[in-house]
Amino acid sequence: MPKLKSHKGLLKRIKISGKGKVKFRKSRNGHLRSNKTGDQVRSYRKKGVAKRGDITRLEKMLHRPLLPAE
């Protein structure tokens, strides 16, 4: 049986930590920041971590076990 390939488009957009958590860049941060609050803009700087509801889908796309955010 051949090896299973990871989803290359997903791998370009995420980083998997050593423990298996999935980190990604938050959306809504590209432009048009003047109508957003300072708290919103500052929160976009931090990396997002995948929650439990997304982990099942991500595991199927990457063919490896992952951990949800706590």
Secondary structure, DSSP 8 states (H G I E B T S, - for coil): -------HHHHTTEEE-TTSBEEE--SS-SS--TTS-HHHHHHHHS-EE--HHHHHHHHHHHTS--B---
